[in-house]
Amino acid sequence: MLDDIDRGLLHALHLDGRAPFSRIAAALGVSTQTVARRYQRLRAEAALRVVGLPDPHRAGQMQWLVRLAATPATAQTLARSLARRPDTSWVKLTSGGTEIVTIVHTPRGAAASRSMLLRDIPRTAGITAVSAHLVLHTYLGGPTAWRGHLGALGDDQRRQLTPPPLEPPDPSAAPPTTPSTPPPLTGADQDLLDALRHDGRASHADLAVATGWSPATVARRLADLRARGTLFFDVEIDDALLGVTTQALLWMAVAPAHLDEVARTLAQHEELAVVAATTGAGNLVAHALCADPADLHYYLTHRLGSLDAIRALETAPVLHTLKAAGPLRF
């Protein structure tokens, strides 16, 4: 289990994934060396990783939640194969190990989506059923962290660690855009994002090697992407160390007139790490993190059960997460 310093470090990284160890140490009241040692230990023993991720809308991407039913003999092999793909994240085995749920990232546009969703996946041996659900809106998740990671720091500590508002992009650097037409990313931007997916705390020097830019240019471009909201940082860790032993994906059907209200209510529930509206009969999906099965049962019956607008609910226990937000570590 994590102690107070570990939890404080985790909370600090959620506030600013690239915060210097010295600033984190000052807020926690420990030495810089202590923070650096704890960070390295958690990387080695708790799968801690800071990852830089693009906002799908601003990066011109679409996200599909794909559910695949497979035979017991092939499910794990198929899940590992999907986890190795660069266009997937959150690859999970659910429902007794015979269902795989993953997020597939595609460029915006029907042709790119058809390539992966209608050709590549169905031809894989052992699949007995496929359904794909376009993510329409994320209410919780992405830049908004699970509350279980955020309870360690007081108000003063949070103020010390929250980065100041980033300067808006220089209007002379790119033509004016509207929120619906974000500026396109360059090839070097993609190289930068690929490097940050592996290590969101990579140095400017390492990122310069990955992009061919100078360290100063890397620093400026990082600031610009963050200011536009195109880039954010997430923190991965083994949640069992936070007392989570039971996870489940919740597929809900909600009348469209009540969907936004229900989703906003669920986004305030401390048991949930993700809440997203999708296409399909089950038009709202959530990811629950609970201490044990009894905790999940209480949540389903007392909190979700009180929301009459939820017309149907399917609970799929998560047996194993093969891949989180970042690429596999080999």
JOTA-V56501 format. One line per field, one symbol per residue. ss: DSSP state (H for helix, E for strand, - for the rest). psi: psi as a letter, one per 40 degrees, with the letter a starting at -180 (. if undefined). burial: 1 if it has 16 or more other C-alpha atoms within 10 Angstrom, else 0. A space follows every 10 residues. Layout:
ss: ???
psi: ???
burial: ???
//
This chain:
ss: ---HHHHHHH HHHHH----- HHHHHHHH-- -HHHHHHHHH HHHHH---EE EEEE------ EEEEEEEEEE ----HHHHHH HHH----EEE EEEEHHH-EE EEEEEEE--H HHHHHHHHHH ------EEEE EEEEEEEEEE E--E--HHH- ----HHHHHH H--------- ---------- ------HHHH HHHHHHHH-- ---HHHHHHH H---HHHHHH HHHHHHHH-- EEEEEE--HH HH---EEEEE EEEE-HHHHH HHHHHH---- -EEEEEEE-- ---EEEEEEE --HHHHHHHH HHHHHH---E EEEEEEEEEE EEE-------
psi: iiaddddddd dddddhdehi dddddddefi iddddddddd ddddeefhhh hhiihdddef iihhhhhhhi iddedddddd dddeieeiif hihifeeeih hihhhiihid dddddddedd ddehieheih ihhhhdhhdh abehihdeee ediidddddd ehiihihiih eeeiiiiide giiiiidddd ddddddddhe eiiddddddd eeiidddddd dddddddeed hihihiihed eeehehiihh hihhhddedd ddddddeehe ehdhhihiii dgehiihhhi didddddddd ddddeegdeh dihhhhhhdh hdhbdiiih.
burial: 0000111111 1111111110 1111101100 0100110010 0100010111 1111111111 0111111111 1000110111 0111000111 1111101111 1111110000 0010001000 1000011001 0111100111 1111110111 0110001101 1000000000 0000000000 0010000010 1111111111 1101001101 1010100110 1111111111 1111111010 0000011111 1111000011 0110011010 1111111100 0111111111 0000010011 0001000011 0010111110 1111111000
//
